[in-house]
Amino acid sequence: MFGEKNRWLKEKQFLKSYRFIAGVDEVGRGALAGPVVAAAVILPREFDHPDLADSKCLSPQKRERLFEIIKKEAISWAVARVENEIIDQIGILKASLRAMAEALEALSPQPQLALIDGRFTTPWAGLQKAIIDGDALCRSIAAASILAKVVRDHIMTEAAQKFPEYAFERHKGYATKLHLEALKTYGPCPLHRRSFRPVSETEKPEGIGSFRRKAFGLVFSS
């Protein structure tokens, strides 16, 4: 699949020196509930798709279609998550970087270079470079943003079945008016990040069930 000639020039400059380049991105950093999810993707040198873009610029339908294409065509891909309890313990920045590093560790083959969306590199031991707005400049980071977004949306939609009071399927844990009203009415559930305002300003009422899962870990990989 080939795109426009001038797309992804930032990543193309690295492809002159490295064969296996991983793009890494995370989703859910600003949410009030649920895990932060990161993805790492190594794409074939010739891969592109006309709809490939930062996940925030795509409709849910396009994200789902690209999700399947990327998984099928990637040399390697992995997704990792860090749950809300760990986020509360170590902070969202460290949790996000940990999820990215976990995703990178799961890749096979291991990348020769990792391109990280944002200002910070991760605890992963390999060569890496942080790229601001990387999901708009690098095709592998854009691909990673799509995988992470689709996986996290699925997680929150599943969570909505356990905690229907919060309508997670509609806002995916972000601070919408609907979510804030539910928090005021019901208080936080086990998925909420209690170190985040306004969650920390509410109290959990009796009767909201528990939701048990690993504190952090890999979701899946190729």
C-alpha positions in Angstrom: 0.0 0.0 0.0 1.4 3.4 -1.0 0.4 6.8 0.1 1.3 10.3 -1.1 4.9 10.9 -1.9 5.5 13.5 0.8 3.7 11.8 3.6 5.6 10.7 6.7 8.8 12.4 5.8 9.9 12.5 9.5 9.9 8.7 9.7 11.4 8.2 6.2 14.6 9.9 7.2 15.1 7.2 9.9 14.3 4.4 7.4 17.5 5.3 5.6 19.5 3.9 8.5 17.3 1.4 10.3 15.2 -1.6 9.1 13.1 -2.2 12.1 11.5 1.1 13.5 8.8 0.9 16.0 6.2 3.7 16.5 4.8 4.0 20.0 1.8 5.9 21.4 -0.5 5.9 24.3 -4.2 6.6 24.9 -6.1 7.4 28.0 -3.7 9.7 29.8 -6.3 12.4 30.5 -9.2 10.1 31.4 -10.7 9.9 34.9 -11.2 6.1 34.8 -9.7 3.0 33.2 -6.2 2.1 32.2 -3.7 3.9 30.1 -3.1 1.8 27.0 0.0 1.9 24.8 0.8 0.3 21.5 4.1 -0.3 19.6 4.1 -1.2 15.9 6.8 -2.1 13.4 5.5 -1.6 9.9 7.0 -2.9 6.6 9.1 -0.3 4.8 6.5 0.0 1.9 3.4 0.1 4.1 1.0 3.0 3.9 -2.7 3.5 3.6 -4.6 6.6 2.4 -6.7 6.7 5.6 -3.7 6.2 8.0 -3.6 9.2 10.4 -3.5 10.1 14.1 -6.4 8.2 15.7 -8.0 11.4 16.9 -8.6 12.5 13.3 -10.4 9.3 12.4 -14.0 8.2 12.8 -14.6 5.0 15.0 -15.4 3.1 11.8 -12.2 4.0 10.1 -10.2 3.2 13.2 -11.7 -0.2 13.4 -10.9 -0.9 9.7 -7.4 0.3 10.1 -7.0 -1.7 13.3 -7.5 -4.9 11.4 -5.3 -3.8 8.5 -2.4 -2.8 10.7 -2.5 -6.0 12.7 -2.5 -8.1 9.5 0.3 -6.1 7.7 2.6 -5.2 10.6 5.9 -7.0 11.0 5.2 -6.9 14.8 2.8 -5.1 17.1 2.0 -5.2 20.8 -0.4 -3.5 23.2 0.1 -3.0 26.9 -1.9 -1.4 29.7 -1.3 0.0 33.1 -4.4 0.1 35.4 -5.8 2.9 37.5 -4.4 1.5 40.8 -0.9 1.8 39.5 -1.6 5.2 37.9 -2.7 6.4 41.4 0.6 5.0 42.9 3.2 6.3 40.4 1.4 9.1 38.5 0.1 9.2 35.0 3.3 10.2 33.3 5.3 7.3 34.7 2.4 4.9 34.1 2.1 6.0 30.4 5.9 5.5 29.9 5.7 2.2 31.6 3.0 1.0 29.3 5.0 2.1 26.3 8.1 0.3 27.5 6.0 -2.9 28.1 4.7 -2.7 24.6 8.2 -2.3 23.1 9.5 -5.2 25.2 6.8 -7.5 23.6 7.8 -6.8 20.0 9.6 -9.5 18.1 11.8 -8.7 16.4 13.0 -6.0 18.7 13.2 -2.6 17.0 16.5 -1.0 16.2 14.9 2.4 16.9 11.7 3.4 18.7 9.9 6.6 17.8 7.9 7.8 20.9 5.0 10.2 20.6 5.5 13.2 22.8 8.3 14.8 24.8 9.7 11.9 26.8 11.4 8.6 26.1 10.5 5.4 28.0 12.2 3.0 30.4 12.8 0.6 27.5 16.6 -0.1 27.1 16.8 0.3 23.4 17.6 3.3 21.2 14.6 5.7 21.1 13.7 9.2 20.1 10.8 11.4 21.4 8.9 13.2 18.7 6.4 15.9 19.5 3.2 15.5 17.4 4.7 12.2 16.2 1.3 10.7 15.5 0.9 13.3 12.7 4.5 13.0 11.4 5.4 9.3 11.6 3.3 6.5 10.1 4.3 3.9 12.7 3.3 6.2 15.5 0.0 6.9 13.8 -0.5 3.2 13.5 0.3 2.7 17.2 -2.2 5.5 18.1 -4.9 3.6 16.3 -4.2 0.2 17.9 -4.1 1.8 21.4 -7.3 3.8 20.9 -9.3 0.9 19.6 -8.1 -1.5 22.3 -8.8 1.1 25.1 -12.3 1.9 23.6 -13.1 -1.9 23.7 -11.9 -2.1 27.3 -14.1 0.8 28.4 -17.1 -0.5 26.4 -16.7 -3.8 28.2 -16.4 -2.0 31.5 -19.7 -0.3 30.8 -21.4 -3.7 31.1 -20.1 -4.1 34.6 -20.7 -0.5 35.7 -23.7 0.8 33.6 -24.2 3.7 35.9 -21.3 5.6 34.4 -22.0 5.1 30.6 -18.4 4.3 29.9 -19.3 3.2 26.4 -20.2 6.8 25.6 -17.3 8.8 27.0 -14.6 6.1 27.6 -13.8 7.5 31.0 -13.1 11.1 30.0 -14.5 14.1 31.9 -17.7 14.7 30.0 -20.7 16.3 31.6 -22.5 12.9 31.6 -19.5 11.3 33.4 -19.2 14.1 35.9 -22.9 13.9 36.7 -22.6 10.1 37.2 -19.7 10.6 39.6 -21.7 13.1 41.7 -24.6 10.7 41.9 -22.8 7.4 42.4 -19.3 8.3 43.5 -16.2 6.5 42.0 -16.2 2.8 41.0 -13.1 0.5 41.1 -12.1 1.7 37.7 -11.8 5.4 38.7 -8.4 7.1 39.2 -8.7 8.3 42.8 -5.7 10.6 42.6 -7.5 12.6 39.8 -9.7 15.5 40.5 -12.8 15.5 40.6 -12.7 11.8 41.5 -10.8 12.5 44.7 -13.6 14.9 45.7 -16.3 12.2 45.6 -17.0 9.2 47.8 -17.9 5.7 46.8 -21.4 4.7 47.9 -22.3 1.2 49.0 -23.4 -1.2 46.3 -21.1 -0.4 43.4 -19.5 -3.8 42.5 -15.8 -4.8 42.2 -13.9 -5.3 39.1 -10.8 -7.5 39.4 -7.9 -7.6 37.0 -4.1 -7.4 36.8 -2.6 -4.1 37.9 -0.8 -3.9 34.7 0.3 -6.2 31.9 0.3 -6.9 28.2 -3.1 -7.1 26.5 -1.8 -9.0 23.4 0.8 -8.9 20.6 1.6 -10.3 17.3 
